[in-house]
Amino acid sequence: MSESLPEIYLARHGETAWTISHQHTGRTDIPLTERGERNARSLGERLRGMAFTKVLVSPLQRAHRTALLAGFGDAGEMEPDLMEWDYGRYDGLTTVDIHKVQPDWSLFRDGCPGGESVAAVGARADRAVAKLRAIDGRVCVLLFGHGHFFRVLTARWLGLAPADARLFFLSTASLSVLGYEHSRDEPAIRLWNDVRHVTT
């Protein structure tokens, strides 16, 4: 890999009670479960010894707590653009609940009433990508954030439409890496949804 190409590490927050119940968790600020805290520490073990030029963290407590338990609380800089999708009136509902009132609903096509559209989340992801790409040199940046937003961020990193985020899946406390192959004209996924450090 060229010395001038950065790598972007995506660390999804640990498990919450709503992860277990499959409720959409947007701006509702809920804590990690005990298992979520344990896996945040395991994520820290996985990242031990790595040097990051910058650490950016979503302001929501589940991401901030994950960063803290992983050992990056002091280094982390809050970045509002990394917040999870605003699900509006669908926050706290499961997909099954939503389909009872809107049977053909799809998050990555329809967005959320009273919350963010797909285009709005895509625009937020574009701002984040622009900030990351403005960093010069061979650097590693670590982001602590959320599943659906990271999926959109990844789609935009690759030059795909925000709706194509539906093609990617992320587990809690997972680690992924975005970067390039040979040059900045070839954005690539270098690692995806790695959960080897996660315990049950």
N, C-alpha and C positions, 0 to 999 in steps of 0.2 A: 504494500500500500504506500502511496506517495506520502512523504513527510508533511505535506501541506494540507492533508485532508482530515477534517475532524470526525470524531465519533460521538454520537448522541445516545446515552444510555437512558432507557425508559424504565422506571421502577414504579409499578402499580402498587397502590396502597394495599395493606393487609385486609383480611376478612372483617366484615361488619355483620351485625344481626340481619341487615337487609340483604346482604350477599346470600346468606343462607336461605332466606325466604323468597329470593328472586324479585324483590321490590326495586323499582328504579330509584336510585339514590343520586339525586342531582345536587341541589343546594342545601338539602336537609343535612345538618352538620352532626352526624352521629359518630360515636367512638368505635374503635376497633374492639373485636371480641378478644378473649384471652388467646385463642389460637391466632388471631390476626396479629397480636402483639408478639407472640412467639415467632411467627414467620417473618415479621419485620426485623427481629434480631437475627434470624437466620440469613436474611437478605444482607444484613450488615456483615456477617461472617463471609458471605460470598464475595462481597466487594472489598474486604479487608486488604490493605496494601496498595489499592489502586489510588492514583493521584488524579483528581478532577480539577480542571481549571476553574469551573464554575458549577455550583449546585443551585438549581431552581426548584421551588416547591410551591404547589398549590396552597392557597390559604386555608382550605378546608381541613378540619382537625384530623381526619383519617389519613390524609397525605402527610400533614405536618408531623403527626405522631409516628408514622412509619419512618420518616426521615430521622426523627430524633432517636428512635430505638435502633435504627440501622447505623447510628453513629455520625450522622451528618446534620444534626440539629443546629450546631453552632455555625456551620459553613453555609447553611441554606439561606437563599434569598427568596422572599415571597414574590411570586409571579402570578398576578390575577388571571392572565390569559390561560393558565394551566387548569383553571377550575373545571369541574365536570359540567357536562351539558345541563343547561337549565331545563328541567322537564316540566316546569309550569304546573298545570293542573294534574299532570300524570305522575308527579313526584310522589313516591310512596306506593304507587300501584304496581302490580305485576302485569306482564304482557297479557296474561289470561284475563285479568280484570279489565284491561283496556279493550280487548277484543269483544267483550260482552256488549260494549257500547259502540265500538268502531271496529267491526270484524276484519276489515282488510288493512288495518293500521300497520305501518312499518316505520320505525324510528328514523332510519336512514333515508327514507323517501319523504315522510310527512312531517317530521319534527314534532313539536309538542305545543298544544294550545296553551296560551298564557306563558309560554317559555320560549326557547330558541328554535328557530328554523334550521334546517340543514345548512342553508347558505350562511346564516349568522355564525354557526359553529365553524364552518369552513373558513370564514373570514378571520375568526379568532385564531384558528390553526395557521393560517397564512401569516399572520403577524408573528406568531411564535417561530415559524420556520424562517422568516426573514431575519429575526433577531439571532437565531442560531447560525444561519449562514453568513452573518456579518462578522462572526468571530474568525479571526485569521489564524492560520498556522495549524500545526498538528496538535489539536487539543481534544480533551475528553470532557464532555458536559453531562452532568447527571440530573435528570428530571424526576421528581416525585409527583405523581398525579393519578389520573383516573382512567378506567377502561375505555369508555366510549370516546372520551376526548382524545386519548392516545391513539385510538384507531383512526380517527379523522386526521390527526396530526400525521400519522404514518402515510395515509392515502395522499395527503397534500405534499409530503416530503418526496414521494415517488412521482408526483405530477398527475395523480389520479383524481377523479372527481370526489368530493366529500362523500357522496352516496356509496362509493366503492369501499368505504370503511366497513361495510357489512361483510366483506370477504375476510376480515381479520378477527381473531378471537384472542382475548387476553384474560388470563386467570389472575386472581388476587395474589399479591406479593411476587408476581412474575418479573423477570428481567428480559428486556429486549434491547437491541442495539441497531440504530440507524447510522448509515454512513454512505460510502461511495465504493464503486469497484475500482476503476482506474483514474477517474477524474471527476470534477464537479458536474460534468455533463451526464454522469452515470450514477444517480442516487440509487441506493440499494438497502435492503434489509440484511444486516450482517448476523443477527441472532433474533429469534422470535419466541416469545412466550416460554422462556426457560424457567422451569419450576423445580429443578433438581434439588434446590435448597429448601423447598417447602415441605413441612411435616404435616401429618394428618392428626 
